[in-house]
């Protein structure tokens, strides 16, 4: 019996050693935010509830990991801060005159006082004093991804819509059932078998886009432009026959299921904002106090170079904040973690003007995002990727745990006390009080 108990304890501890728990633990947030004084703000409430619930939900094994991680927080903080200062310090010194040593010290202070990981010192430009003073108002990836979003879902009966958001083929079927404009998905490929939605055999003779059915961040995506004569052009310029492409995607599907979609092209008015990949608007919606969806943030994502097929921010893309009322773009930036990171009024590759551009069909984009959330109404917050085509907006996918790095960096404003922060705080308080 003792041996069985010991094995069970070891199994629980092993499960607790998952990456997201380790990130939380090494950030020190579960400890630092647990004792944070209540100032009555939405951001403060989210930090404190996240910390307190982390200790409860992870159990004894998870609590041991969180406690152990906090002991290693300082050496990890020192090492990571050194690495990012080495990468970005010279650029920031040119911009602000602030020495690399001072940047490093500020990262350590923010990490110890507010559990801010060093990368976010550069992502949110905390080397600027006015930004740094609001560091506690920002929401961080370690508390949102696999954090507060999961806490909310666990307390809502939303397994069906969660799976539909996770699985790209299921997402398309649900959107079609609700009459929403959604990307045309042509087939799924699993275990070497191509299953076309129209019952035909093999790949369609049109521009195609492959993506893992449950992939994220642009991982595993590829674009294939139809040339005629049953040949496709890869993004690297190689011409591939239909037979060889089918062999390729069948091989990919041995490891994970893939979806085959029709490759889309942006509206002609914004085609110059990309060197090739489809650009999309990321629109964040959240249920309000009455259970109705509201649009709280939006950004326009663009690929930076011609050799990539996705516009994802974390895959090297750039993004610009969208004014919700007008659809007008601000300046664009990348994540801010490169030695050459910058802000651009014009696209760094195509030269097309970004700042001040107004997106076509903007009112229809907002309406589509709100209508889409109504089809997934048991989810609290969703990030929608919407392409703007010649004939109007089209849903590409929904993100059940929308990233907030992109909206906070491009706007220069923390989300914690924004309308989104207020709503997340409201729903967390309500969910965790039962």
Order of alpha helices (4+ residues) and beta strands (2+ residues): alpha-alpha-alpha-alpha-alpha-alpha-alpha-alpha-alpha-alpha-alpha-alpha-beta-beta-beta-beta-beta-beta-alpha-beta-beta-beta-beta-beta-beta-alpha-beta-beta-alpha-alpha
